[in-house]
Amino acid sequence: MPVRDAVDSLVRFPQDTGLPDAPADLPDWSTYLAMLRDLKTGRLTPQAVVESQPGGMQGAAAQPAMNAQAAMPQTADVGAARKALALRFAAGSVLALQRWWLQRMLATPAPLQEKMTLFWHGHFTSEILNKGVSPPDILAQNQLFRRYALGNVRDLTQAVARDPAMLKYLDNARSARAHPNENFARELMELFTLGIGNYTEADIRESARAFTGWTLRRGQFTEDARMHDNGTKTFLGHTGNFDGGDIVDIIFGQPAAPRWFARKLLNFYVYNDPEPQLVDATADLLRRNGFNLLPVMSTLLRSNVFFSSRAYRALVKSPVEFVIGSYQLYGVQTVSMETIGELRRMGQFLFRPPNVKGWDGGATWLNSQTLLTRENFSSALMASPAMPVGSWLTDGMPASAHDAATRLVSTVLQGDASPASVERLVGYLDGNDTSANGTFSGENFAERIRGAAYLTMAMPAYQLA
């Protein structure tokens, strides 16, 4: 496609992707909460928990549930029963959600939508099972990010401020007039919209007052007038009887807000440490489009800077990008349970960011341990029965070691390998330094090709985007 058509195909999402909006095997969290209540009141005995079956859990959720069942003592006290229930439902929920999202990334006809969902997940962070953030909460937040993937950033921020997962994670659900909680007010400006240096401690206090009463009732957002501070607040030079919505609107009127989002987008999609002039130009694009992301990303993805030499392989692939990209490359259609563990060892555990700042990304993705895990993943992928029969990796692959090595480097690395690296691949295919099965032939063809593909994935260029 010409660049224009390719970009249009990315930014124009289909109305219906045909993919499930939730995991089919997500454990019923209401059942878990009911069992906890019954255990507390004595309606459910610890022994009954021991003897109960996980029930209703399939796929990703089933194994941890069964593991929890096996680990439960045959006689249990209330504490042990609570712990076992938490393990059964929590582990099953986290794994079910992760596998569902990874499978969605793999199968989606709208890959940019999922990549933007991942971007927002690392920006407006919340952590499942921390501070009462339930699996349904984090699923709803993930769906929120998907709806606003290329939508209006200001509207998304307003929605995030009312999001149950965020209200719990940053403690605003408990913020009341008498004791305003400053956690969300601080992170809203420091990490989400403005950055340090663009507000004062007084602004944090006044913002926290405005967000009092933004709480939850039966798990849903509500504004509780009894908890809200109705007094006059002075925030970023504006004075009035503000609530949380007013605070967000004032923030997006600050010059620092479009620059903050521009820098984040450039770091995620183009290259790290973008020049101030590029940040300003992108910020101006955001501002002129009223913070609507679709025209901004459409322009960015066809810009000269996106195709510049500096942007070429300038970003380290995140573990998720590395894994899903590898699956896509070879036509693997199902995410395995082992992959979730490998992603965690690579440094990215979806729905469990390390802190409110999210993942640092960039060069921090690569160290001796994570590189080894990436290589182990690549090796296991080449040996996996999930590798489709008749893929490009074997069908039509040249019988010549040199031609096969050239095709591997062209397909996997877009030709980005030194002549010496290509020659080492040729040597491997030809059986140099080994007597096993001799030179490249029909007898060892599939095995050698897969081995050479693994070696190609281990090259530095494959770690970069």
Order of alpha helices (4+ residues) and beta strands (2+ residues): alpha-alpha-alpha-alpha-alpha-alpha-alpha-alpha-alpha-alpha-alpha-alpha-beta-beta-beta-beta-alpha-alpha-alpha-alpha-alpha-alpha-alpha-alpha-alpha-alpha
